[in-house]
């Protein structure tokens, strides 16, 4: 399983760091060369836009595992952009 955490460091100051989003990507097809993945993501509330916290669950289908990890993360992000998010 991959776990991606997106942290904001305002003005590069780490003591002000806050997590703005997380995503997990889990292989659900026994590590086949062409695999499917379960994706679970969440975002915290955004005080700048007034948007509430939200979550999303979706899948990536038929991903070629021999690609870069960044290709999988990109496919997961594309799936999240097409999915329906729910307010937390």
HTML snippet that shows the backbone in 3Dmol.js (N, CA, C, O; Angstrom):
<script src="https://3Dmol.org/build/3Dmol-min.js"></script>
<div id="view" style="width:600px;height:400px;position:relative"></div>
<script>
const pdb = `
ATOM      1  N   UNK A   1       0.844  -1.173   0.000  1.00  0.00           N
ATOM      2  CA  UNK A   1       0.000   0.000   0.000  1.00  0.00           C
ATOM      3  C   UNK A   1       0.887   1.233   0.000  1.00  0.00           C
ATOM      4  O   UNK A   1       1.913   1.290   0.679  1.00  0.00           O
ATOM      5  N   UNK A   2       0.465   2.213  -0.777  1.00  0.00           N
ATOM      6  CA  UNK A   2       1.114   3.520  -0.760  1.00  0.00           C
ATOM      7  C   UNK A   2       0.276   4.461   0.086  1.00  0.00           C
ATOM      8  O   UNK A   2      -0.954   4.411   0.064  1.00  0.00           O
ATOM      9  N   UNK A   3       0.952   5.314   0.827  1.00  0.00           N
ATOM     10  CA  UNK A   3       0.269   6.360   1.573  1.00  0.00           C
ATOM     11  C   UNK A   3       0.940   7.675   1.210  1.00  0.00           C
ATOM     12  O   UNK A   3       2.141   7.851   1.413  1.00  0.00           O
ATOM     13  N   UNK A   4       0.150   8.594   0.673  1.00  0.00           N
ATOM     14  CA  UNK A   4       0.651   9.893   0.267  1.00  0.00           C
ATOM     15  C   UNK A   4       0.051  10.936   1.202  1.00  0.00           C
ATOM     16  O   UNK A   4      -1.161  10.971   1.415  1.00  0.00           O
ATOM     17  N   UNK A   5       0.909  11.781   1.754  1.00  0.00           N
ATOM     18  CA  UNK A   5       0.467  12.855   2.637  1.00  0.00           C
ATOM     19  C   UNK A   5       0.907  14.177   2.020  1.00  0.00           C
ATOM     20  O   UNK A   5       2.066  14.340   1.638  1.00  0.00           O
ATOM     21  N   UNK A   6      -0.031  15.120   1.926  1.00  0.00           N
ATOM     22  CA  UNK A   6       0.277  16.442   1.382  1.00  0.00           C
ATOM     23  C   UNK A   6       0.275  17.427   2.547  1.00  0.00           C
ATOM     24  O   UNK A   6      -0.759  17.685   3.162  1.00  0.00           O
ATOM     25  N   UNK A   7       1.454  17.968   2.833  1.00  0.00           N
ATOM     26  CA  UNK A   7       1.607  18.922   3.925  1.00  0.00           C
ATOM     27  C   UNK A   7       1.888  20.313   3.370  1.00  0.00           C
ATOM     28  O   UNK A   7       2.637  20.475   2.406  1.00  0.00           O
ATOM     29  N   UNK A   8       1.281  21.299   3.986  1.00  0.00           N
ATOM     30  CA  UNK A   8       1.518  22.702   3.656  1.00  0.00           C
ATOM     31  C   UNK A   8       2.475  23.275   4.698  1.00  0.00           C
ATOM     32  O   UNK A   8       2.253  23.132   5.901  1.00  0.00           O
ATOM     33  N   UNK A   9       3.533  23.919   4.231  1.00  0.00           N
ATOM     34  CA  UNK A   9       4.508  24.596   5.098  1.00  0.00           C
ATOM     35  C   UNK A   9       4.438  26.084   4.756  1.00  0.00           C
ATOM     36  O   UNK A   9       5.179  26.540   3.885  1.00  0.00           O
ATOM     37  N   UNK A  10       3.572  26.851   5.413  1.00  0.00           N
ATOM     38  CA  UNK A  10       3.427  28.270   5.075  1.00  0.00           C
ATOM     39  C   UNK A  10       4.770  29.005   5.137  1.00  0.00           C
ATOM     40  O   UNK A  10       5.474  28.969   6.146  1.00  0.00           O
ATOM     41  N   UNK A  11       5.094  29.658   4.048  1.00  0.00           N
ATOM     42  CA  UNK A  11       6.354  30.411   3.925  1.00  0.00           C
ATOM     43  C   UNK A  11       7.572  29.530   4.198  1.00  0.00           C
ATOM     44  O   UNK A  11       8.636  30.039   4.548  1.00  0.00           O
ATOM     45  N   UNK A  12       7.424  28.210   4.039  1.00  0.00           N
ATOM     46  CA  UNK A  12       8.529  27.286   4.272  1.00  0.00           C
ATOM     47  C   UNK A  12       8.829  27.019   5.735  1.00  0.00           C
ATOM     48  O   UNK A  12       9.866  26.439   6.056  1.00  0.00           O
ATOM     49  N   UNK A  13       7.938  27.434   6.626  1.00  0.00           N
ATOM     50  CA  UNK A  13       8.156  27.294   8.066  1.00  0.00           C
ATOM     51  C   UNK A  13       7.534  25.973   8.536  1.00  0.00           C
ATOM     52  O   UNK A  13       6.312  25.837   8.594  1.00  0.00           O
ATOM     53  N   UNK A  14       8.384  25.018   8.867  1.00  0.00           N
ATOM     54  CA  UNK A  14       7.903  23.680   9.225  1.00  0.00           C
ATOM     55  C   UNK A  14       7.088  23.643  10.511  1.00  0.00           C
ATOM     56  O   UNK A  14       6.214  22.787  10.648  1.00  0.00           O
ATOM     57  N   UNK A  15       7.342  24.535  11.453  1.00  0.00           N
ATOM     58  CA  UNK A  15       6.554  24.507  12.694  1.00  0.00           C
ATOM     59  C   UNK A  15       5.102  24.905  12.434  1.00  0.00           C
ATOM     60  O   UNK A  15       4.234  24.636  13.264  1.00  0.00           O
ATOM     61  N   UNK A  16       4.827  25.544  11.290  1.00  0.00           N
ATOM     62  CA  UNK A  16       3.458  25.912  10.931  1.00  0.00           C
ATOM     63  C   UNK A  16       2.809  24.871  10.009  1.00  0.00           C
ATOM     64  O   UNK A  16       1.705  25.084   9.507  1.00  0.00           O
ATOM     65  N   UNK A  17       3.500  23.746   9.789  1.00  0.00           N
ATOM     66  CA  UNK A  17       3.033  22.707   8.875  1.00  0.00           C
ATOM     67  C   UNK A  17       1.670  22.193   9.271  1.00  0.00           C
ATOM     68  O   UNK A  17       1.360  22.030  10.452  1.00  0.00           O
ATOM     69  N   UNK A  18       0.844  21.935   8.237  1.00  0.00           N
ATOM     70  CA  UNK A  18      -0.420  21.252   8.481  1.00  0.00           C
ATOM     71  C   UNK A  18      -0.697  20.342   7.292  1.00  0.00           C
ATOM     72  O   UNK A  18      -0.356  20.660   6.152  1.00  0.00           O
ATOM     73  N   UNK A  19      -1.317  19.214   7.579  1.00  0.00           N
ATOM     74  CA  UNK A  19      -1.671  18.272   6.529  1.00  0.00           C
ATOM     75  C   UNK A  19      -2.964  18.734   5.872  1.00  0.00           C
ATOM     76  O   UNK A  19      -3.962  18.972   6.551  1.00  0.00           O
ATOM     77  N   UNK A  20      -2.941  18.859   4.544  1.00  0.00           N
ATOM     78  CA  UNK A  20      -4.126  19.308   3.815  1.00  0.00           C
ATOM     79  C   UNK A  20      -4.808  18.159   3.074  1.00  0.00           C
ATOM     80  O   UNK A  20      -5.961  18.287   2.665  1.00  0.00           O
ATOM     81  N   UNK A  21      -4.106  17.038   2.898  1.00  0.00           N
ATOM     82  CA  UNK A  21      -4.724  15.907   2.229  1.00  0.00           C
ATOM     83  C   UNK A  21      -3.928  14.633   2.409  1.00  0.00           C
ATOM     84  O   UNK A  21      -2.718  14.665   2.632  1.00  0.00           O
ATOM     85  N   UNK A  22      -4.627  13.503   2.310  1.00  0.00           N
ATOM     86  CA  UNK A  22      -3.986  12.191   2.355  1.00  0.00           C
ATOM     87  C   UNK A  22      -4.632  11.289   1.314  1.00  0.00           C
ATOM     88  O   UNK A  22      -5.785  11.483   0.928  1.00  0.00           O
ATOM     89  N   UNK A  23      -3.863  10.298   0.868  1.00  0.00           N
ATOM     90  CA  UNK A  23      -4.386   9.318  -0.073  1.00  0.00           C
ATOM     91  C   UNK A  23      -3.693   7.983   0.192  1.00  0.00           C
ATOM     92  O   UNK A  23      -2.487   7.938   0.434  1.00  0.00           O
ATOM     93  N   UNK A  24      -4.464   6.900   0.143  1.00  0.00           N
ATOM     94  CA  UNK A  24      -3.881   5.559   0.166  1.00  0.00           C
ATOM     95  C   UNK A  24      -4.259   4.871  -1.137  1.00  0.00           C
ATOM     96  O   UNK A  24      -5.354   5.058  -1.668  1.00  0.00           O
ATOM     97  N   UNK A  25      -3.324   4.072  -1.637  1.00  0.00           N
ATOM     98  CA  UNK A  25      -3.534   3.303  -2.864  1.00  0.00           C
ATOM     99  C   UNK A  25      -3.147   1.859  -2.539  1.00  0.00           C
ATOM    100  O   UNK A  25      -2.000   1.577  -2.193  1.00  0.00           O
ATOM    101  N   UNK A  26      -4.118   0.951  -2.656  1.00  0.00           N
ATOM    102  CA  UNK A  26      -3.875  -0.449  -2.296  1.00  0.00           C
ATOM    103  C   UNK A  26      -4.171  -1.367  -3.471  1.00  0.00           C
ATOM    104  O   UNK A  26      -5.235  -1.272  -4.082  1.00  0.00           O
ATOM    105  N   UNK A  27      -3.238  -2.254  -3.791  1.00  0.00           N
ATOM    106  CA  UNK A  27      -3.425  -3.228  -4.857  1.00  0.00           C
ATOM    107  C   UNK A  27      -4.449  -4.262  -4.397  1.00  0.00           C
ATOM    108  O   UNK A  27      -4.343  -4.802  -3.296  1.00  0.00           O
ATOM    109  N   UNK A  28      -5.444  -4.536  -5.248  1.00  0.00           N
ATOM    110  CA  UNK A  28      -6.489  -5.498  -4.879  1.00  0.00           C
ATOM    111  C   UNK A  28      -6.498  -6.716  -5.802  1.00  0.00           C
ATOM    112  O   UNK A  28      -7.469  -7.472  -5.817  1.00  0.00           O
ATOM    113  N   UNK A  29      -5.422  -6.913  -6.573  1.00  0.00           N
ATOM    114  CA  UNK A  29      -5.374  -8.028  -7.524  1.00  0.00           C
ATOM    115  C   UNK A  29      -4.104  -8.858  -7.377  1.00  0.00           C
ATOM    116  O   UNK A  29      -3.521  -9.281  -8.376  1.00  0.00           O
ATOM    117  N   UNK A  30      -3.672  -9.092  -6.147  1.00  0.00           N
ATOM    118  CA  UNK A  30      -2.550 -10.009  -5.873  1.00  0.00           C
ATOM    119  C   UNK A  30      -1.282  -9.685  -6.649  1.00  0.00           C
ATOM    120  O   UNK A  30      -0.566 -10.591  -7.075  1.00  0.00           O
ATOM    121  N   UNK A  31      -1.004  -8.411  -6.832  1.00  0.00           N
ATOM    122  CA  UNK A  31       0.233  -7.942  -7.460  1.00  0.00           C
ATOM    123  C   UNK A  31       0.419  -8.460  -8.878  1.00  0.00           C
ATOM    124  O   UNK A  31       1.549  -8.718  -9.293  1.00  0.00           O
ATOM    125  N   UNK A  32      -0.667  -8.617  -9.630  1.00  0.00           N
ATOM    126  CA  UNK A  32      -0.599  -9.026 -11.033  1.00  0.00           C
ATOM    127  C   UNK A  32       0.134  -7.961 -11.842  1.00  0.00           C
ATOM    128  O   UNK A  32       0.200  -6.802 -11.433  1.00  0.00           O
ATOM    129  N   UNK A  33       0.690  -8.357 -13.002  1.00  0.00           N
ATOM    130  CA  UNK A  33       1.378  -7.392 -13.857  1.00  0.00           C
ATOM    131  C   UNK A  33       0.451  -6.246 -14.272  1.00  0.00           C
ATOM    132  O   UNK A  33       0.885  -5.100 -14.389  1.00  0.00           O
ATOM    133  N   UNK A  34      -0.821  -6.563 -14.492  1.00  0.00           N
ATOM    134  CA  UNK A  34      -1.846  -5.554 -14.739  1.00  0.00           C
ATOM    135  C   UNK A  34      -2.786  -5.621 -13.547  1.00  0.00           C
ATOM    136  O   UNK A  34      -3.489  -6.615 -13.364  1.00  0.00           O
ATOM    137  N   UNK A  35      -2.803  -4.577 -12.740  1.00  0.00           N
ATOM    138  CA  UNK A  35      -3.488  -4.622 -11.454  1.00  0.00           C
ATOM    139  C   UNK A  35      -4.569  -3.567 -11.318  1.00  0.00           C
ATOM    140  O   UNK A  35      -4.567  -2.546 -12.006  1.00  0.00           O
ATOM    141  N   UNK A  36      -5.494  -3.844 -10.408  1.00  0.00           N
ATOM    142  CA  UNK A  36      -6.511  -2.881  -9.990  1.00  0.00           C
ATOM    143  C   UNK A  36      -6.157  -2.390  -8.588  1.00  0.00           C
ATOM    144  O   UNK A  36      -5.555  -3.114  -7.795  1.00  0.00           O
ATOM    145  N   UNK A  37      -6.540  -1.147  -8.300  1.00  0.00           N
ATOM    146  CA  UNK A  37      -6.185  -0.520  -7.028  1.00  0.00           C
ATOM    147  C   UNK A  37      -7.393   0.165  -6.401  1.00  0.00           C
ATOM    148  O   UNK A  37      -8.223   0.751  -7.096  1.00  0.00           O
ATOM    149  N   UNK A  38      -7.474   0.081  -5.095  1.00  0.00           N
ATOM    150  CA  UNK A  38      -8.471   0.795  -4.309  1.00  0.00           C
ATOM    151  C   UNK A  38      -7.806   2.098  -3.847  1.00  0.00           C
ATOM    152  O   UNK A  38      -6.701   2.082  -3.306  1.00  0.00           O
ATOM    153  N   UNK A  39      -8.492   3.223  -4.066  1.00  0.00           N
ATOM    154  CA  UNK A  39      -7.955   4.542  -3.706  1.00  0.00           C
ATOM    155  C   UNK A  39      -8.895   5.185  -2.690  1.00  0.00           C
ATOM    156  O   UNK A  39     -10.109   5.227  -2.893  1.00  0.00           O
ATOM    157  N   UNK A  40      -8.329   5.679  -1.611  1.00  0.00           N
ATOM    158  CA  UNK A  40      -9.091   6.369  -0.568  1.00  0.00           C
ATOM    159  C   UNK A  40      -8.381   7.694  -0.310  1.00  0.00           C
ATOM    160  O   UNK A  40      -7.185   7.713  -0.017  1.00  0.00           O
ATOM    161  N   UNK A  41      -9.112   8.797  -0.418  1.00  0.00           N
ATOM    162  CA  UNK A  41      -8.490  10.116  -0.248  1.00  0.00           C
ATOM    163  C   UNK A  41      -9.331  10.991   0.662  1.00  0.00           C
ATOM    164  O   UNK A  41     -10.543  10.812   0.785  1.00  0.00           O
ATOM    165  N   UNK A  42      -8.661  11.936   1.295  1.00  0.00           N
ATOM    166  CA  UNK A  42      -9.367  12.915   2.121  1.00  0.00           C
ATOM    167  C   UNK A  42      -8.635  14.254   2.047  1.00  0.00           C
ATOM    168  O   UNK A  42      -7.419  14.319   1.868  1.00  0.00           O
ATOM    169  N   UNK A  43      -9.419  15.307   2.192  1.00  0.00           N
ATOM    170  CA  UNK A  43      -8.887  16.667   2.286  1.00  0.00           C
ATOM    171  C   UNK A  43      -9.461  17.302   3.536  1.00  0.00           C
ATOM    172  O   UNK A  43     -10.617  17.067   3.888  1.00  0.00           O
ATOM    173  N   UNK A  44      -8.657  18.101   4.201  1.00  0.00           N
ATOM    174  CA  UNK A  44      -9.149  18.848   5.349  1.00  0.00           C
ATOM    175  C   UNK A  44      -9.962  20.041   4.887  1.00  0.00           C
ATOM    176  O   UNK A  44      -9.993  20.342   3.693  1.00  0.00           O
ATOM    177  N   UNK A  45     -10.619  20.725   5.810  1.00  0.00           N
ATOM    178  CA  UNK A  45     -11.362  21.934   5.437  1.00  0.00           C
ATOM    179  C   UNK A  45     -10.389  22.996   4.920  1.00  0.00           C
ATOM    180  O   UNK A  45      -9.244  23.072   5.365  1.00  0.00           O
ATOM    181  N   UNK A  46     -10.855  23.803   3.988  1.00  0.00           N
ATOM    182  CA  UNK A  46     -10.013  24.841   3.412  1.00  0.00           C
ATOM    183  C   UNK A  46     -10.510  26.208   3.887  1.00  0.00           C
ATOM    184  O   UNK A  46     -11.528  26.699   3.400  1.00  0.00           O
ATOM    185  N   UNK A  47      -9.800  26.821   4.831  1.00  0.00           N
ATOM    186  CA  UNK A  47     -10.260  28.103   5.366  1.00  0.00           C
ATOM    187  C   UNK A  47     -10.201  29.236   4.339  1.00  0.00           C
ATOM    188  O   UNK A  47     -10.927  30.220   4.482  1.00  0.00           O
ATOM    189  N   UNK A  48      -9.368  29.128   3.320  1.00  0.00           N
ATOM    190  CA  UNK A  48      -9.277  30.183   2.302  1.00  0.00           C
ATOM    191  C   UNK A  48     -10.499  30.206   1.390  1.00  0.00           C
ATOM    192  O   UNK A  48     -10.954  31.275   0.982  1.00  0.00           O
ATOM    193  N   UNK A  49     -11.038  29.008   1.067  1.00  0.00           N
ATOM    194  CA  UNK A  49     -12.186  28.934   0.158  1.00  0.00           C
ATOM    195  C   UNK A  49     -13.496  28.691   0.893  1.00  0.00           C
ATOM    196  O   UNK A  49     -14.574  28.845   0.317  1.00  0.00           O
ATOM    197  N   UNK A  50     -13.404  28.310   2.170  1.00  0.00           N
ATOM    198  CA  UNK A  50     -14.596  27.988   2.934  1.00  0.00           C
ATOM    199  C   UNK A  50     -15.152  26.606   2.652  1.00  0.00           C
ATOM    200  O   UNK A  50     -16.242  26.273   3.117  1.00  0.00           O
ATOM    201  N   UNK A  51     -14.412  25.784   1.886  1.00  0.00           N
ATOM    202  CA  UNK A  51     -14.880  24.437   1.589  1.00  0.00           C
ATOM    203  C   UNK A  51     -14.692  23.519   2.796  1.00  0.00           C
ATOM    204  O   UNK A  51     -13.689  23.622   3.501  1.00  0.00           O
ATOM    205  N   UNK A  52     -15.657  22.617   3.039  1.00  0.00           N
ATOM    206  CA  UNK A  52     -15.542  21.699   4.176  1.00  0.00           C
ATOM    207  C   UNK A  52     -14.572  20.550   3.865  1.00  0.00           C
ATOM    208  O   UNK A  52     -14.144  20.372   2.724  1.00  0.00           O
ATOM    209  N   UNK A  53     -14.245  19.792   4.884  1.00  0.00           N
ATOM    210  CA  UNK A  53     -13.456  18.581   4.701  1.00  0.00           C
ATOM    211  C   UNK A  53     -14.243  17.619   3.822  1.00  0.00           C
ATOM    212  O   UNK A  53     -15.473  17.625   3.834  1.00  0.00           O
ATOM    213  N   UNK A  54     -13.525  16.784   3.051  1.00  0.00           N
ATOM    214  CA  UNK A  54     -14.221  15.847   2.188  1.00  0.00           C
ATOM    215  C   UNK A  54     -13.406  14.568   2.004  1.00  0.00           C
ATOM    216  O   UNK A  54     -12.193  14.550   2.217  1.00  0.00           O
ATOM    217  N   UNK A  55     -14.096  13.501   1.605  1.00  0.00           N
ATOM    218  CA  UNK A  55     -13.465  12.205   1.386  1.00  0.00           C
ATOM    219  C   UNK A  55     -13.937  11.623   0.060  1.00  0.00           C
ATOM    220  O   UNK A  55     -14.962  12.028  -0.489  1.00  0.00           O
ATOM    221  N   UNK A  56     -13.161  10.658  -0.442  1.00  0.00           N
ATOM    222  CA  UNK A  56     -13.505  10.008  -1.698  1.00  0.00           C
ATOM    223  C   UNK A  56     -12.912   8.606  -1.724  1.00  0.00           C
ATOM    224  O   UNK A  56     -11.799   8.377  -1.252  1.00  0.00           O
ATOM    225  N   UNK A  57     -13.669   7.681  -2.281  1.00  0.00           N
ATOM    226  CA  UNK A  57     -13.206   6.315  -2.512  1.00  0.00           C
ATOM    227  C   UNK A  57     -13.463   6.008  -3.979  1.00  0.00           C
ATOM    228  O   UNK A  57     -14.556   6.252  -4.488  1.00  0.00           O
ATOM    229  N   UNK A  58     -12.447   5.471  -4.660  1.00  0.00           N
ATOM    230  CA  UNK A  58     -12.601   5.099  -6.063  1.00  0.00           C
ATOM    231  C   UNK A  58     -11.606   3.988  -6.397  1.00  0.00           C
ATOM    232  O   UNK A  58     -10.904   3.494  -5.514  1.00  0.00           O
ATOM    233  N   UNK A  59     -11.545   3.597  -7.666  1.00  0.00           N
ATOM    234  CA  UNK A  59     -10.630   2.532  -8.090  1.00  0.00           C
ATOM    235  C   UNK A  59      -9.870   2.941  -9.338  1.00  0.00           C
ATOM    236  O   UNK A  59     -10.348   3.730 -10.154  1.00  0.00           O
ATOM    237  N   UNK A  60      -8.680   2.386  -9.463  1.00  0.00           N
ATOM    238  CA  UNK A  60      -7.887   2.460 -10.687  1.00  0.00           C
ATOM    239  C   UNK A  60      -7.905   1.048 -11.261  1.00  0.00           C
ATOM    240  O   UNK A  60      -7.555   0.092 -10.569  1.00  0.00           O
ATOM    241  N   UNK A  61      -8.307   0.914 -12.510  1.00  0.00           N
ATOM    242  CA  UNK A  61      -8.414  -0.394 -13.144  1.00  0.00           C
ATOM    243  C   UNK A  61      -7.319  -0.594 -14.186  1.00  0.00           C
ATOM    244  O   UNK A  61      -6.956   0.330 -14.914  1.00  0.00           O
ATOM    245  N   UNK A  62      -6.799  -1.822 -14.242  1.00  0.00           N
ATOM    246  CA  UNK A  62      -5.888  -2.292 -15.283  1.00  0.00           C
ATOM    247  C   UNK A  62      -4.642  -1.410 -15.440  1.00  0.00           C
ATOM    248  O   UNK A  62      -4.287  -0.993 -16.543  1.00  0.00           O
ATOM    249  N   UNK A  63      -4.004  -1.146 -14.325  1.00  0.00           N
ATOM    250  CA  UNK A  63      -2.764  -0.357 -14.332  1.00  0.00           C
ATOM    251  C   UNK A  63      -1.571  -1.290 -14.538  1.00  0.00           C
ATOM    252  O   UNK A  63      -1.464  -2.320 -13.872  1.00  0.00           O
ATOM    253  N   UNK A  64      -0.689  -0.937 -15.447  1.00  0.00           N
ATOM    254  CA  UNK A  64       0.527  -1.710 -15.693  1.00  0.00           C
ATOM    255  C   UNK A  64       1.512  -1.470 -14.544  1.00  0.00           C
ATOM    256  O   UNK A  64       2.031  -0.364 -14.390  1.00  0.00           O
ATOM    257  N   UNK A  65       1.766  -2.497 -13.745  1.00  0.00           N
ATOM    258  CA  UNK A  65       2.596  -2.343 -12.539  1.00  0.00           C
ATOM    259  C   UNK A  65       4.055  -2.030 -12.829  1.00  0.00           C
ATOM    260  O   UNK A  65       4.749  -1.531 -11.942  1.00  0.00           O
ATOM    261  N   UNK A  66       4.543  -2.296 -14.015  1.00  0.00           N
ATOM    262  CA  UNK A  66       5.956  -2.066 -14.314  1.00  0.00           C
ATOM    263  C   UNK A  66       6.273  -0.603 -14.605  1.00  0.00           C
ATOM    264  O   UNK A  66       7.405  -0.269 -14.954  1.00  0.00           O
ATOM    265  N   UNK A  67       5.290   0.258 -14.465  1.00  0.00           N
ATOM    266  CA  UNK A  67       5.505   1.691 -14.651  1.00  0.00           C
ATOM    267  C   UNK A  67       6.048   2.325 -13.369  1.00  0.00           C
ATOM    268  O   UNK A  67       6.107   1.687 -12.318  1.00  0.00           O
ATOM    269  N   UNK A  68       6.432   3.557 -13.481  1.00  0.00           N
ATOM    270  CA  UNK A  68       6.896   4.340 -12.335  1.00  0.00           C
ATOM    271  C   UNK A  68       5.790   4.481 -11.290  1.00  0.00           C
ATOM    272  O   UNK A  68       4.605   4.466 -11.622  1.00  0.00           O
ATOM    273  N   UNK A  69       6.185   4.618 -10.041  1.00  0.00           N
ATOM    274  CA  UNK A  69       5.218   4.877  -8.975  1.00  0.00           C
ATOM    275  C   UNK A  69       4.432   6.150  -9.256  1.00  0.00           C
ATOM    276  O   UNK A  69       3.272   6.269  -8.861  1.00  0.00           O
ATOM    277  N   UNK A  70       5.064   7.104  -9.941  1.00  0.00           N
ATOM    278  CA  UNK A  70       4.394   8.365 -10.257  1.00  0.00           C
ATOM    279  C   UNK A  70       3.266   8.152 -11.260  1.00  0.00           C
ATOM    280  O   UNK A  70       2.279   8.888 -11.239  1.00  0.00           O
ATOM    281  N   UNK A  71       3.393   7.169 -12.131  1.00  0.00           N
ATOM    282  CA  UNK A  71       2.308   6.856 -13.063  1.00  0.00           C
ATOM    283  C   UNK A  71       1.092   6.348 -12.291  1.00  0.00           C
ATOM    284  O   UNK A  71      -0.041   6.692 -12.626  1.00  0.00           O
ATOM    285  N   UNK A  72       1.319   5.534 -11.265  1.00  0.00           N
ATOM    286  CA  UNK A  72       0.211   5.040 -10.444  1.00  0.00           C
ATOM    287  C   UNK A  72      -0.435   6.183  -9.663  1.00  0.00           C
ATOM    288  O   UNK A  72      -1.661   6.274  -9.595  1.00  0.00           O
ATOM    289  N   UNK A  73       0.377   7.045  -9.081  1.00  0.00           N
ATOM    290  CA  UNK A  73      -0.167   8.190  -8.344  1.00  0.00           C
ATOM    291  C   UNK A  73      -0.956   9.091  -9.298  1.00  0.00           C
ATOM    292  O   UNK A  73      -2.027   9.582  -8.938  1.00  0.00           O
ATOM    293  N   UNK A  74      -0.444   9.309 -10.496  1.00  0.00           N
ATOM    294  CA  UNK A  74      -1.163  10.108 -11.486  1.00  0.00           C
ATOM    295  C   UNK A  74      -2.493   9.472 -11.875  1.00  0.00           C
ATOM    296  O   UNK A  74      -3.495  10.172 -12.022  1.00  0.00           O
ATOM    297  N   UNK A  75      -2.509   8.147 -12.043  1.00  0.00           N
ATOM    298  CA  UNK A  75      -3.756   7.448 -12.371  1.00  0.00           C
ATOM    299  C   UNK A  75      -4.745   7.561 -11.219  1.00  0.00           C
ATOM    300  O   UNK A  75      -5.946   7.714 -11.443  1.00  0.00           O
ATOM    301  N   UNK A  76      -4.248   7.487  -9.989  1.00  0.00           N
ATOM    302  CA  UNK A  76      -5.126   7.624  -8.822  1.00  0.00           C
ATOM    303  C   UNK A  76      -5.706   9.034  -8.753  1.00  0.00           C
ATOM    304  O   UNK A  76      -6.891   9.198  -8.461  1.00  0.00           O
ATOM    305  N   UNK A  77      -4.904  10.037  -9.011  1.00  0.00           N
ATOM    306  CA  UNK A  77      -5.393  11.421  -9.008  1.00  0.00           C
ATOM    307  C   UNK A  77      -6.429  11.609 -10.108  1.00  0.00           C
ATOM    308  O   UNK A  77      -7.451  12.258  -9.881  1.00  0.00           O
ATOM    309  N   UNK A  78      -6.189  11.058 -11.292  1.00  0.00           N
ATOM    310  CA  UNK A  78      -7.164  11.166 -12.385  1.00  0.00           C
ATOM    311  C   UNK A  78      -8.486  10.508 -11.996  1.00  0.00           C
ATOM    312  O   UNK A  78      -9.556  11.041 -12.291  1.00  0.00           O
ATOM    313  N   UNK A  79      -8.416   9.350 -11.334  1.00  0.00           N
ATOM    314  CA  UNK A  79      -9.640   8.673 -10.882  1.00  0.00           C
ATOM    315  C   UNK A  79     -10.369   9.521  -9.843  1.00  0.00           C
ATOM    316  O   UNK A  79     -11.597   9.604  -9.864  1.00  0.00           O
ATOM    317  N   UNK A  80      -9.627  10.149  -8.938  1.00  0.00           N
ATOM    318  CA  UNK A  80     -10.245  11.013  -7.930  1.00  0.00           C
ATOM    319  C   UNK A  80     -10.916  12.226  -8.563  1.00  0.00           C
ATOM    320  O   UNK A  80     -11.966  12.669  -8.097  1.00  0.00           O
ATOM    321  N   UNK A  81     -10.322  12.758  -9.610  1.00  0.00           N
ATOM    322  CA  UNK A  81     -10.910  13.925 -10.272  1.00  0.00           C
ATOM    323  C   UNK A  81     -12.225  13.589 -10.972  1.00  0.00           C
ATOM    324  O   UNK A  81     -13.067  14.467 -11.159  1.00  0.00           O
ATOM    325  N   UNK A  82     -12.408  12.325 -11.361  1.00  0.00           N
ATOM    326  CA  UNK A  82     -13.665  11.896 -12.004  1.00  0.00           C
ATOM    327  C   UNK A  82     -14.705  11.415 -10.999  1.00  0.00           C
ATOM    328  O   UNK A  82     -15.877  11.272 -11.345  1.00  0.00           O
ATOM    329  N   UNK A  83     -14.291  11.164  -9.762  1.00  0.00           N
ATOM    330  CA  UNK A  83     -15.161  10.556  -8.750  1.00  0.00           C
ATOM    331  C   UNK A  83     -16.001  11.607  -8.019  1.00  0.00           C
ATOM    332  O   UNK A  83     -15.768  12.811  -8.127  1.00  0.00           O
ATOM    333  N   UNK A  84     -16.981  11.105  -7.277  1.00  0.00           N
ATOM    334  CA  UNK A  84     -17.822  11.960  -6.436  1.00  0.00           C
ATOM    335  C   UNK A  84     -17.254  12.005  -5.031  1.00  0.00           C
ATOM    336  O   UNK A  84     -17.070  10.966  -4.396  1.00  0.00           O
ATOM    337  N   UNK A  85     -16.979  13.189  -4.552  1.00  0.00           N
ATOM    338  CA  UNK A  85     -16.462  13.387  -3.205  1.00  0.00           C
ATOM    339  C   UNK A  85     -17.642  13.606  -2.252  1.00  0.00           C
ATOM    340  O   UNK A  85     -18.692  14.115  -2.644  1.00  0.00           O
ATOM    341  N   UNK A  86     -17.444  13.215  -1.007  1.00  0.00           N
ATOM    342  CA  UNK A  86     -18.472  13.415   0.038  1.00  0.00           C
ATOM    343  C   UNK A  86     -17.926  14.331   1.113  1.00  0.00           C
ATOM    344  O   UNK A  86     -16.748  14.248   1.462  1.00  0.00           O
ATOM    345  N   UNK A  87     -18.764  15.199   1.638  1.00  0.00           N
ATOM    346  CA  UNK A  87     -18.358  15.999   2.787  1.00  0.00           C
ATOM    347  C   UNK A  87     -18.146  15.078   3.975  1.00  0.00           C
ATOM    348  O   UNK A  87     -18.919  14.148   4.205  1.00  0.00           O
ATOM    349  N   UNK A  88     -17.080  15.350   4.728  1.00  0.00           N
ATOM    350  CA  UNK A  88     -16.776  14.502   5.903  1.00  0.00           C
ATOM    351  C   UNK A  88     -17.671  14.825   7.057  1.00  0.00           C
ATOM    352  O   UNK A  88     -17.555  14.213   8.118  1.00  0.00           O
TER     353      UNK A  88
END
`;
const viewer = $3Dmol.createViewer("view");
viewer.addModel(pdb, "pdb");
viewer.setStyle({}, {cartoon: {color: "spectrum"}});
viewer.zoomTo();
viewer.render();
</script>
